[in-house]
Amino acid sequence: MLKSEVIVVSGPSTSSRRRSPSDSPRQDKSSKRSRRTPTPSSQSDDDDQYDRRSHTDDEEEEGEVRSKQTLNDPPVQAKPVAPITAPRTGGLYLPPAKLRLLQGSLTDKSSPEYQRLAWEALKKTLNGRVNKVNTANLALIIRELFKDNIVRGRGLLARGIIQAQAASPFYTSVYAALVSVVNTKFPQIGELIVKRLISSFRRTYQRNDKNNCLAATKFIAHLVNQNILHEIVALQMLVLLLENPSDDSVELAIGFLKECGQKLSQVSPRGLDSVFSTLRNLLHESSLDKRTQYMIEVLFAVRKDQFKANPAVPIGLDLVEESDQYTHMLTLDDPCEPEPMLDVFKYDDEYEENERKYKEIRKTILDESSADEDGSSDSSDSDDDDDNDGTKDVDEEEQGAGAAQSK
């Protein structure tokens, strides 16, 4: 009996005994995992941290070395400021204050900076005067243009006149009168404008650029009216426009005839008759648009009226006498080079000499010697008047003071 009790007490019971969490197989697996060797990723993280610490230590050491070197080295001098020079790009806007500073700092006329600055000022002046021209101030603008060196800036002047005419075709007759006056004094400028217009007409006609071609034909017609260009060019242009007729080409020919028809009827009536016979044949053809046919009928009515609505030279624009006119004998077949390099700044080795020569030419054109004498006499008279006014004021003050004392 006692033996059984002892057995019961001392013998462990499988039913009553409970497993502890430490005895579970999961815990064994986790303990096995924790005992494994470290992975390569953990080693790389440790290496990165070590590299960072070493890198920071190296930077601190380099900073200390640099600070010691800066303390021992002599002080660094500031770099000299570069002198102010004129801008290299054309057409760059400069504020007035900076422009005056540049003009004051540049005194050597043989330097490229000074010549470039003078070129930009000449370009701005010529464009401003050309854009302001009209019938009322034409004579004044011409005198102002001659004061500038338009021989050096002939490319700028030609381009400015052509662009202004293309922008406002209504003033084409005014620009043609301006060119006629300039052409009498400087025929090379008139020839340059004519060459550029002929080249522009050929280029725009081949490209079917109707608007620019219309502006070029209108300007050429008025140059023919002013006897700057020979009428042979006008007849060649009409033949070219009517050779392969289309609505646009016939419209260009009609507009061209309206502008210079009166002049052609005076200098070349047979050529004008042949052109109108070609238009009459085109009128009876059905290939053209109704609008174009109506324009041809209107042109015949204008010719019957002797082009009174479109005079060759309007009133007030006949500024050059026939004996002083210079006519250029150019044709459409001639190689009319536009010379675009004249529009770009170019350094001149003999700048001062060329400026002096143009001043002499300007004196002969504008009669500046007599004008200067008149101006000096006027200024002396005005000074005398100012002196007389000053003495009168002094006398009046003395009289007023005497009256006050008597009172």
C-alpha positions as CSV (number, residue, x, y, z in Angstrom):
1,M,0.0,0.0,0.0
2,L,2.7,2.4,0.9
3,K,4.6,1.4,-2.2
4,S,1.8,2.3,-4.4
5,E,1.4,5.7,-2.8
6,V,5.0,6.3,-3.2
7,I,4.8,5.4,-6.8
8,V,1.8,7.7,-7.2
9,V,3.5,10.6,-5.5
10,S,6.9,10.3,-7.1
11,G,5.9,9.1,-10.6
12,P,5.2,12.0,-12.9
13,S,1.9,12.0,-14.6
14,T,1.7,12.6,-18.3
15,S,-1.8,14.0,-18.1
16,S,-1.2,16.5,-15.3
17,R,2.2,17.8,-16.4
18,R,2.1,21.0,-18.7
19,R,4.7,22.1,-21.2
20,S,6.4,25.3,-20.6
21,P,6.9,27.8,-23.4
22,S,10.6,27.1,-23.3
23,D,10.0,23.5,-24.2
24,S,8.1,24.3,-27.5
25,P,9.8,23.4,-30.8
26,R,9.3,27.0,-32.0
27,Q,11.5,28.3,-29.2
28,D,14.1,25.8,-30.2
29,K,14.0,27.0,-33.8
30,S,14.3,30.6,-32.8
31,S,17.2,29.8,-30.5
32,K,18.9,28.0,-33.4
33,R,18.4,31.0,-35.7
34,S,19.9,33.3,-33.1
35,R,22.9,31.1,-33.0
36,R,23.5,31.3,-36.7
37,T,26.5,33.3,-38.2
38,P,25.9,37.0,-39.2
39,T,24.6,37.6,-42.8
40,P,26.5,39.6,-45.4
41,S,24.0,42.4,-45.3
42,S,24.7,43.0,-41.6
43,Q,28.4,43.0,-42.3
44,S,28.0,45.6,-45.1
45,D,26.0,47.9,-42.8
46,D,28.7,47.7,-40.2
47,D,31.3,48.4,-42.8
48,D,29.3,51.5,-44.1
49,Q,29.1,52.9,-40.6
50,Y,32.8,52.4,-40.1
51,D,33.5,54.1,-43.4
52,R,31.4,57.0,-42.5
53,R,33.1,57.5,-39.2
54,S,36.5,57.3,-40.8
55,H,35.4,59.7,-43.6
56,T,34.2,62.3,-41.1
57,D,37.4,61.9,-39.2
58,D,39.4,62.6,-42.4
59,E,37.3,65.7,-43.2
60,E,37.9,67.1,-39.7
61,E,41.7,66.5,-40.1
62,E,41.7,68.2,-43.5
63,G,39.7,71.2,-42.2
64,E,42.2,71.6,-39.4
65,V,45.1,71.5,-41.9
66,R,43.4,74.0,-44.2
67,S,42.7,76.4,-41.3
68,K,46.4,76.2,-40.3
69,Q,47.5,76.9,-43.9
70,T,45.1,79.9,-44.3
71,L,46.5,81.4,-41.0
72,N,50.1,81.1,-42.3
73,D,49.4,82.2,-46.0
74,P,49.5,85.9,-46.8
75,P,46.1,87.7,-47.6
76,V,44.7,87.1,-51.1
77,Q,44.3,90.3,-53.1
78,A,41.0,91.0,-54.9
79,K,40.9,90.5,-58.6
80,P,40.8,93.8,-60.6
81,V,37.4,94.6,-62.1
82,A,37.3,94.3,-65.9
83,P,36.8,97.6,-67.7
84,I,33.4,98.4,-69.2
85,T,33.3,97.6,-72.9
86,A,30.6,98.0,-75.5
87,P,28.3,95.1,-76.2
88,R,29.3,92.7,-78.9
89,T,25.8,91.8,-80.0
90,G,23.9,94.2,-82.2
91,G,20.6,95.7,-81.3
92,L,21.1,95.2,-77.5
93,Y,19.2,97.8,-75.5
94,L,21.3,99.9,-73.1
95,P,19.9,102.1,-70.4
96,P,20.7,105.8,-71.0
97,A,22.9,106.0,-67.8
98,K,25.0,103.0,-68.9
99,L,25.2,104.4,-72.4
100,R,26.6,107.7,-71.1
101,L,29.0,105.8,-68.9
102,L,30.3,103.8,-71.9
103,Q,30.6,107.0,-74.0
104,G,32.6,108.7,-71.3
105,S,34.9,105.7,-70.7
106,L,35.7,105.2,-74.4
107,T,37.8,108.0,-75.8
108,D,40.1,106.1,-78.3
109,K,38.3,106.4,-81.7
110,S,40.6,103.7,-83.2
111,S,39.4,101.1,-80.7
112,P,36.8,98.5,-81.8
113,E,34.6,99.2,-78.8
114,Y,34.3,102.9,-79.7
115,Q,33.5,102.2,-83.3
116,R,30.9,99.6,-82.4
117,L,29.2,102.0,-80.0
118,A,29.2,104.7,-82.7
119,W,27.8,102.1,-85.2
120,E,24.9,101.2,-82.8
121,A,24.2,104.9,-82.3
122,L,24.2,105.5,-86.1
123,K,21.8,102.6,-86.6
124,K,19.4,103.9,-84.0
125,T,19.5,107.4,-85.4
126,L,18.9,106.4,-89.1
127,N,16.0,104.1,-88.2
128,G,14.4,106.8,-86.1
129,R,14.6,109.4,-88.8
130,V,13.4,107.1,-91.6
131,N,10.4,106.1,-89.5
132,K,9.3,109.7,-88.8
133,V,9.4,110.8,-92.5
134,N,6.2,112.2,-94.2
135,T,5.3,114.8,-96.8
136,A,5.4,117.7,-94.3
137,N,8.8,117.0,-92.8
138,L,10.6,115.4,-95.7
139,A,13.0,118.3,-96.3
140,L,13.9,118.5,-92.6
141,I,14.5,114.7,-92.4
142,I,16.7,114.8,-95.5
143,R,18.9,117.5,-94.0
144,E,19.1,115.5,-90.7
145,L,20.1,112.4,-92.6
146,F,23.0,114.2,-94.4
147,K,24.4,115.2,-91.0
148,D,25.1,111.5,-90.3
149,N,27.7,109.4,-92.1
150,I,25.3,107.6,-94.4
151,V,28.2,106.5,-96.6
152,R,29.4,104.3,-93.7
153,G,25.9,103.3,-92.8
154,R,24.5,103.0,-96.4
155,G,23.5,99.4,-95.7
156,L,21.6,100.4,-92.5
157,L,19.9,103.3,-94.4
158,A,18.9,101.0,-97.3
159,R,17.5,98.3,-95.1
160,G,15.7,100.9,-92.9
161,I,14.0,102.5,-96.0
162,I,12.9,99.1,-97.5
163,Q,11.6,97.8,-94.2
164,A,9.7,101.1,-93.5
165,Q,8.1,101.0,-97.0
166,A,7.1,97.3,-96.6
167,A,5.5,98.2,-93.2
168,S,3.6,101.2,-94.6
169,P,3.1,101.0,-98.4
170,F,0.8,104.1,-98.3
171,Y,4.0,106.3,-97.9
172,T,5.8,104.6,-100.8
173,S,5.9,107.8,-102.8
174,V,7.4,109.7,-99.8
175,Y,10.2,107.1,-99.5
176,A,10.8,107.2,-103.2
177,A,11.2,111.0,-103.0
178,L,13.7,110.5,-100.1
179,V,15.7,108.1,-102.2
180,S,15.7,110.4,-105.2
181,V,17.3,113.2,-103.2
182,V,19.9,110.9,-101.6
183,N,20.6,109.4,-105.0
184,T,21.6,112.7,-106.4
185,K,24.4,113.1,-103.8
186,F,25.3,109.5,-103.3
187,P,24.4,107.3,-106.3
188,Q,25.9,104.2,-104.7
189,I,23.2,104.3,-102.0
190,G,20.5,104.6,-104.6
191,E,22.0,101.7,-106.6
192,L,22.2,99.6,-103.4
193,I,18.5,100.1,-102.7
194,V,17.6,99.3,-106.4
195,K,19.6,96.1,-106.3
196,R,18.1,94.9,-103.1
197,L,14.6,95.6,-104.4
198,I,15.2,93.7,-107.6
199,S,16.7,90.8,-105.7
200,S,13.7,90.9,-103.3
201,F,11.2,90.8,-106.2
202,R,12.9,87.8,-107.9
203,R,13.1,85.9,-104.6
204,T,9.5,86.6,-103.5
205,Y,8.1,85.9,-106.9
206,Q,9.8,82.4,-107.0
207,R,8.5,81.7,-103.5
208,N,5.0,82.9,-104.2
209,D,5.2,85.4,-101.4
210,K,2.5,87.7,-102.5
211,N,2.5,90.4,-99.8
212,N,6.3,91.0,-99.9
213,C,6.3,90.8,-103.7
214,L,3.5,93.4,-103.9
215,A,5.5,95.8,-101.6
216,A,8.7,95.4,-103.8
217,T,6.8,96.0,-107.1
218,K,5.2,99.1,-105.7
219,F,8.5,100.5,-104.5
220,I,10.1,99.7,-107.9
221,A,7.3,101.5,-109.7
222,H,7.8,104.7,-107.7
223,L,11.5,104.5,-108.3
224,V,10.8,104.4,-112.0
225,N,8.5,107.4,-111.6
226,Q,11.3,109.4,-109.9
227,N,13.8,108.5,-112.7
228,I,16.0,106.5,-110.3
229,L,15.5,103.3,-112.2
230,H,15.2,102.9,-116.0
231,E,11.8,101.9,-117.4
232,I,13.2,98.8,-119.1
233,V,13.0,97.0,-115.7
234,A,9.3,97.9,-115.4
235,L,8.6,96.4,-118.9
236,Q,10.6,93.3,-118.0
237,M,8.6,92.8,-114.8
238,L,5.3,93.1,-116.7
239,V,6.4,90.5,-119.3
240,L,7.5,88.1,-116.5
241,L,4.2,88.5,-114.6
242,L,2.0,88.0,-117.7
243,E,4.1,85.2,-119.3
244,N,2.5,82.4,-117.2
245,P,-0.7,84.2,-116.1
246,S,-2.4,83.3,-112.8
247,D,-4.8,85.2,-110.6
248,D,-2.0,86.4,-108.3
249,S,0.5,87.3,-111.1
250,V,-2.1,89.2,-113.0
251,E,-3.1,91.1,-109.8
252,L,0.5,92.1,-109.3
253,A,0.8,93.3,-112.8
254,I,-2.4,95.4,-112.5
255,G,-1.2,97.0,-109.3
256,F,2.2,97.7,-110.8
257,L,0.6,99.3,-113.9
258,K,-1.6,101.6,-111.7
259,E,1.5,102.9,-110.0
260,C,3.8,103.6,-113.0
261,G,1.3,103.5,-115.9
262,Q,1.4,107.3,-116.4
263,K,5.2,107.3,-116.5
264,L,5.3,104.4,-119.0
265,S,2.7,106.1,-121.2
266,Q,5.1,109.1,-121.4
267,V,8.5,107.3,-121.9
268,S,7.4,104.0,-123.6
269,P,3.9,104.2,-125.1
270,R,4.5,101.2,-127.4
271,G,5.6,99.0,-124.6
272,L,2.5,100.0,-122.7
273,D,0.2,99.2,-125.6
274,S,1.7,95.7,-126.0
275,V,1.1,95.0,-122.3
276,F,-2.6,96.1,-122.5
277,S,-3.1,94.0,-125.6
278,T,-1.9,91.0,-123.5
279,L,-4.4,91.9,-120.8
280,R,-7.2,92.2,-123.4
281,N,-6.5,88.7,-124.5
282,L,-6.5,87.4,-121.0
283,L,-9.8,89.2,-120.3
284,H,-11.6,87.1,-123.0
285,E,-10.2,83.8,-121.5
286,S,-12.3,82.0,-119.0
287,S,-9.3,80.6,-117.0
288,L,-9.1,83.7,-114.8
289,D,-11.3,84.4,-111.8
290,K,-14.2,86.8,-112.2
291,R,-12.6,89.1,-109.6
292,T,-9.4,89.2,-111.7
293,Q,-11.4,89.9,-114.9
294,Y,-13.2,92.8,-113.2
295,M,-9.8,94.2,-112.1
296,I,-8.6,94.2,-115.7
297,E,-11.8,96.1,-116.8
298,V,-11.1,98.7,-114.0
299,L,-7.5,99.1,-115.3
300,F,-8.7,99.8,-118.8
301,A,-11.0,102.5,-117.4
302,V,-8.1,104.0,-115.4
303,R,-6.0,104.1,-118.6
304,K,-8.8,105.8,-120.5
305,D,-8.8,108.5,-117.8
306,Q,-5.0,108.8,-118.3
307,F,-4.1,107.6,-114.8
308,K,-5.3,110.9,-113.2
309,A,-6.1,109.0,-110.0
310,N,-2.6,107.6,-109.8
311,P,-0.1,110.4,-110.8
312,A,3.5,109.4,-111.3
313,V,4.8,112.0,-108.8
314,P,2.3,113.5,-106.3
315,I,2.2,117.1,-105.6
316,G,5.0,118.3,-103.2
317,L,7.3,115.3,-103.9
318,D,9.0,116.5,-107.1
319,L,12.2,117.6,-105.2
320,V,14.9,117.0,-107.7
321,E,15.4,118.8,-111.0
322,E,15.6,116.7,-114.1
323,S,19.2,117.8,-114.8
324,D,20.3,116.6,-111.4
325,Q,18.7,113.2,-111.6
326,Y,20.8,110.0,-111.8
327,T,19.2,107.0,-113.5
328,H,20.5,103.5,-112.9
329,M,20.6,101.2,-116.0
330,L,19.8,97.8,-114.4
331,T,17.8,94.9,-115.7
332,L,16.3,91.8,-114.2
333,D,19.0,89.7,-115.8
334,D,21.8,91.6,-114.1
335,P,23.4,90.0,-111.0
336,C,22.0,92.3,-108.3
337,E,23.8,91.4,-105.2
338,P,22.1,92.7,-102.1
339,E,25.5,93.0,-100.2
340,P,24.1,92.0,-96.7
341,M,27.5,92.5,-95.1
342,L,27.0,96.2,-95.3
343,D,24.4,95.8,-92.5
344,V,26.9,94.4,-90.1
345,F,29.5,96.2,-88.1
346,K,33.0,96.1,-89.5
347,Y,36.2,97.6,-87.9
348,D,37.6,100.4,-89.9
349,D,41.4,101.1,-89.7
350,E,41.0,104.6,-91.1
351,Y,37.9,105.6,-89.1
352,E,39.0,109.1,-88.2
353,E,40.2,109.8,-91.8
354,N,36.9,108.7,-93.2
355,E,34.9,110.7,-90.7
356,R,36.9,113.8,-91.6
357,K,36.3,113.2,-95.3
358,Y,32.6,112.9,-94.8
359,K,32.5,116.1,-92.7
360,E,34.0,117.9,-95.7
361,I,31.3,116.4,-98.0
362,R,28.6,117.3,-95.6
363,K,29.8,121.0,-95.6
364,T,29.5,121.1,-99.4
365,I,26.0,119.5,-99.3
366,L,24.4,121.5,-96.5
367,D,26.4,124.7,-96.8
368,E,27.3,124.5,-93.2
369,S,29.9,127.4,-93.4
370,S,27.3,130.0,-94.2
371,A,24.8,128.4,-91.7
372,D,27.5,128.5,-89.0
373,E,28.1,132.2,-89.7
374,D,24.4,133.0,-89.6
375,G,24.1,131.0,-86.4
376,S,27.1,132.9,-84.8
377,S,25.6,136.3,-85.8
378,D,22.2,135.2,-84.4
379,S,23.8,134.1,-81.2
380,S,25.7,137.4,-80.8
381,D,22.5,139.4,-81.5
382,S,20.7,137.3,-78.8
383,D,23.6,137.9,-76.4
384,D,23.4,141.7,-77.0
385,D,19.6,141.6,-76.4
386,D,20.2,139.7,-73.2
387,D,22.7,142.3,-72.1
388,N,20.4,145.1,-72.9
389,D,17.6,143.4,-71.0
390,G,19.9,143.0,-68.0
391,T,20.8,146.7,-68.0
392,K,17.2,147.6,-68.2
393,D,16.4,145.4,-65.2
394,V,19.2,147.0,-63.3
395,D,18.1,150.5,-64.1
396,E,14.5,149.7,-63.1
397,E,15.7,148.2,-59.8
398,E,17.8,151.4,-59.0
399,Q,14.9,153.6,-59.8
400,G,12.7,151.6,-57.5
401,A,15.2,151.8,-54.7
402,G,15.5,155.5,-55.2
403,A,11.8,156.0,-55.0
404,A,11.7,154.0,-51.8
405,Q,14.4,156.1,-50.1
406,S,12.6,159.3,-51.1
407,K,9.5,158.0,-49.4
